């Protein structure tokens, strides 16, 4: 019986090794690939998370526009999520199951960022691919590959291929959209006191829980105050200081998921 169990264990280990080991083709060479998402600075209110789940998971990590995307073994799927920066405050991203987190929205495409083996007859020595964020739908962050640069080992000049986005970008939001159940959109929002001299309060009394964005801008459209926070209670007040602002009319936009409301306030 012990012999049978030992045989089964050895067989299992051999199978695992076969599954997770590269089979290197004859007469081939390895080509490194670097994949980047380059326009993150256009979306300063969000962060991108790289997440690799089973069978061979690696810790979730923040994606930057300057670093190559990374993941574990080539058979793993790399999931890319967009999340509001305010949600990441004081959170350990490595312990979150991003596949089930309602505060994150997934990319529309799967990106393969591991290198590959090419025949020795191919002079390609490295591949660099560049992606952009186009915008957001209610269900996904839309990415597309806009350029690929191939380098060669035979002295040939770099090959540069550019692509255009084939969809209609006007149908996409430039802001991250988080779906909120309809029963949470009936918001009771109050600004007081109004007029205000030093501080006013944004009072929210609704069932919404999640990221709240409060942006205040002047009558000429200039943003003068931004507050991003997480609402976890039904009734809450946010204090907004205004004593350093000039007198006049201002507009306060409150965003809760898909619900957006703008109110007017006067600084006396």
FILUMKE-994618 format. One line per 5 residues: number of its first residue (from 1); their letters; for each residue x, y negated, z negated of C-alpha. Coordinates in steps of 0.02 Angstrom, whole numbers, always signed. Layout:
<drenkes>
NUM	A	X Y Z ~ ...
</drenkes>
This chain:
<drenkes>
1	XXXXX	+0 +0 +0 ~ +141 -120 -45 ~ +229 -76 +117 ~ +70 -117 +215 ~ +52 -286 +128
6	XXXXX	+235 -327 +161 ~ +215 -282 +344 ~ +61 -392 +356 ~ +151 -540 +275 ~ +302 -526 +390
11	XXXXX	+188 -514 +542 ~ +94 -669 +484 ~ +254 -768 +463 ~ +312 -718 +636 ~ +147 -774 +712
16	XXXXX	+159 -942 +622 ~ +335 -966 +687 ~ +281 -928 +864 ~ +135 -1050 +852 ~ +236 -1195 +785
21	XXXXX	+400 -1173 +879 ~ +440 -1253 +1045 ~ +464 -1138 +1192 ~ +605 -1225 +1286 ~ +590 -1197 +1474
26	XXXXX	+743 -1142 +1570 ~ +840 -1276 +1665 ~ +755 -1418 +1573 ~ +801 -1566 +1465 ~ +710 -1653 +1324
31	XXXXX	+642 -1827 +1361 ~ +607 -1942 +1215 ~ +446 -2044 +1219 ~ +411 -2207 +1126 ~ +231 -2267 +1119
36	XXXXX	+184 -2439 +1051 ~ +25 -2541 +1028 ~ +88 -2713 +1070 ~ -46 -2846 +1037 ~ -82 -2822 +852
41	XXXXX	-45 -3006 +821 ~ -205 -3047 +918 ~ -304 -2960 +781 ~ -228 -3028 +622 ~ -377 -2980 +513
46	XXXXX	-358 -2793 +542 ~ -228 -2657 +516 ~ -204 -2497 +615 ~ -181 -2331 +527 ~ -95 -2180 +602
51	XXXXX	-168 -2020 +530 ~ -122 -1839 +567 ~ -237 -1708 +494 ~ -215 -1519 +485 ~ -139 -1400 +530
56	XXXXX	+24 -1492 +492 ~ -22 -1658 +414 ~ +95 -1804 +385 ~ +55 -1953 +271 ~ -50 -2091 +346
61	XXXXX	+52 -2244 +393 ~ +30 -2424 +448 ~ +57 -2449 +634 ~ +161 -2599 +688 ~ +184 -2673 +861
66	XXXXX	+373 -2648 +853 ~ +385 -2467 +796 ~ +352 -2311 +898 ~ +199 -2211 +849 ~ +243 -2056 +751
71	XXXXX	+162 -1892 +708 ~ +205 -1715 +659 ~ +218 -1566 +773 ~ +157 -1586 +952 ~ -2 -1483 +926
76	XXXXX	-65 -1605 +794 ~ -190 -1737 +844 ~ -139 -1915 +804 ~ -292 -2015 +750 ~ -282 -2204 +756
81	XXXXX	-400 -2307 +649 ~ -434 -2493 +633 ~ -478 -2560 +461 ~ -498 -2734 +388 ~ -345 -2794 +293
86	XXXXX	-447 -2837 +140 ~ -502 -2656 +122 ~ -322 -2598 +104 ~ -287 -2708 -47 ~ -229 -2601 -194
91	XXXXX	-266 -2439 -100 ~ -148 -2295 -65 ~ -179 -2258 +118 ~ -92 -2089 +105 ~ -228 -2012 -4
96	XXXXX	-378 -2070 +98 ~ -465 -1951 +218 ~ -480 -2075 +360 ~ -587 -1956 +463 ~ -726 -1979 +335
101	XXXXX	-699 -2159 +280 ~ -841 -2274 +336 ~ -729 -2428 +323 ~ -621 -2369 +468 ~ -662 -2359 +652
106	XXXXX	-573 -2238 +769 ~ -487 -2272 +935 ~ -577 -2224 +1094 ~ -433 -2121 +1165 ~ -309 -1992 +1105
111	XXXXX	-128 -2046 +1126 ~ +8 -1916 +1152 ~ +166 -1989 +1080 ~ +285 -1841 +1068 ~ +427 -1814 +1190
116	XXXXX	+425 -1675 +1318 ~ +536 -1558 +1418 ~ +560 -1598 +1602 ~ +650 -1497 +1737 ~ +833 -1541 +1759
121	XXXXX	+787 -1591 +1937 ~ +696 -1740 +1861 ~ +814 -1886 +1822 ~ +698 -1962 +1690 ~ +791 -1984 +1525
126	XXXXX	+661 -2077 +1420 ~ +481 -2137 +1429 ~ +411 -2295 +1350 ~ +224 -2324 +1349 ~ +133 -2481 +1292
131	XXXXX	-49 -2495 +1241 ~ -163 -2642 +1201 ~ -319 -2667 +1098 ~ -458 -2731 +1211 ~ -595 -2750 +1080
136	XXXXX	-722 -2654 +977 ~ -888 -2567 +998 ~ -999 -2507 +857 ~ -915 -2338 +863 ~ -735 -2363 +919
141	XXXXX	-583 -2472 +944 ~ -547 -2483 +1131 ~ -366 -2456 +1183 ~ -290 -2441 +1355 ~ -116 -2408 +1424
146	XXXXX	-55 -2564 +1511 ~ +126 -2520 +1551 ~ +245 -2372 +1565 ~ +434 -2389 +1583 ~ +538 -2238 +1634
151	XXXXX	+727 -2237 +1617 ~ +839 -2124 +1722 ~ +1004 -2032 +1697 ~ +1066 -2051 +1877 ~ +1095 -2239 +1880
156	XXXXX	+926 -2277 +1957 ~ +842 -2438 +1899 ~ +702 -2425 +1772 ~ +532 -2383 +1842 ~ +397 -2503 +1778
161	XXXXX	+213 -2463 +1808 ~ +75 -2580 +1750 ~ -111 -2542 +1733 ~ -269 -2645 +1713 ~ -416 -2610 +1600
166	XXXXX	-555 -2538 +1708 ~ -699 -2572 +1589 ~ -796 -2733 +1557 ~ -706 -2820 +1414 ~ -848 -2947 +1398
171	XXXXX	-955 -2809 +1323 ~ -832 -2786 +1179 ~ -823 -2879 +1016 ~ -660 -2962 +966 ~ -701 -2924 +785
176	XXXXX	-706 -2757 +696 ~ -885 -2695 +686 ~ -939 -2593 +536 ~ -1113 -2519 +548 ~ -1225 -2563 +402
181	XXXXX	-1389 -2472 +370 ~ -1537 -2582 +417 ~ -1601 -2586 +238 ~ -1440 -2673 +187 ~ -1451 -2814 +314
186	XXXXX	-1591 -2906 +224 ~ -1472 -3024 +137 ~ -1514 -3159 +11 ~ -1375 -3288 +27 ~ -1369 -3449 -72
191	XXXXX	-1239 -3588 -78 ~ -1239 -3699 -232 ~ -1218 -3835 -286 ~ -1252 -3926 -124 ~ -1187 -4063 -110
196	XXXXX	-1025 -4009 -195 ~ -875 -4101 -268 ~ -748 -3971 -330 ~ -812 -3793 -314 ~ -965 -3712 -241
201	XXXXX	-1027 -3533 -255 ~ -1082 -3407 -126 ~ -1218 -3303 -207 ~ -1258 -3135 -128 ~ -1405 -3034 -188
206	XXXXX	-1430 -2881 -78 ~ -1396 -2696 -63 ~ -1245 -2713 +49 ~ -1081 -2638 -14 ~ -919 -2660 +80
211	XXXXX	-808 -2795 +152 ~ -873 -2973 +143 ~ -792 -3113 +242 ~ -826 -3295 +197 ~ -755 -3423 +318
216	XXXXX	-777 -3609 +300 ~ -745 -3727 +445 ~ -762 -3913 +475 ~ -882 -3993 +598 ~ -743 -3995 +730
221	XXXXX	-722 -3805 +716 ~ -561 -3801 +612 ~ -555 -3658 +485 ~ -519 -3733 +313 ~ -550 -3584 +197
226	XXXXX	-556 -3394 +212 ~ -608 -3266 +82 ~ -606 -3080 +116 ~ -663 -2968 -26 ~ -751 -2805 -65
231	XXXXX	-931 -2812 -128 ~ -975 -2665 -241 ~ -1123 -2737 -339 ~ -1295 -2798 -287 ~ -1280 -2973 -361
236	XXXXX	-1116 -3066 -350 ~ -1049 -3244 -342 ~ -892 -3302 -253 ~ -813 -3468 -303 ~ -744 -3576 -162
241	XXXXX	-634 -3727 -209 ~ -656 -3882 -101 ~ -579 -4024 -203 ~ -436 -4042 -77 ~ -552 -4062 +72
246	XXXXX	-618 -4223 +144 ~ -798 -4276 +121 ~ -919 -4223 +256 ~ -1021 -4080 +328 ~ -947 -3904 +333
251	XXXXX	-1011 -3737 +391 ~ -993 -3574 +294 ~ -1005 -3409 +390 ~ -1036 -3251 +287 ~ -1005 -3084 +373
256	XXXXX	-1061 -2917 +298 ~ -1036 -2775 +421 ~ -1144 -2820 +571 ~ -1241 -2955 +477 ~ -1177 -3132 +506
261	XXXXX	-1256 -3289 +434 ~ -1197 -3469 +439 ~ -1252 -3603 +316 ~ -1215 -3790 +301 ~ -1138 -3872 +149
266	XXX	-1096 -4054 +112 ~ -942 -4110 +16 ~ -977 -4272 -77
</drenkes>
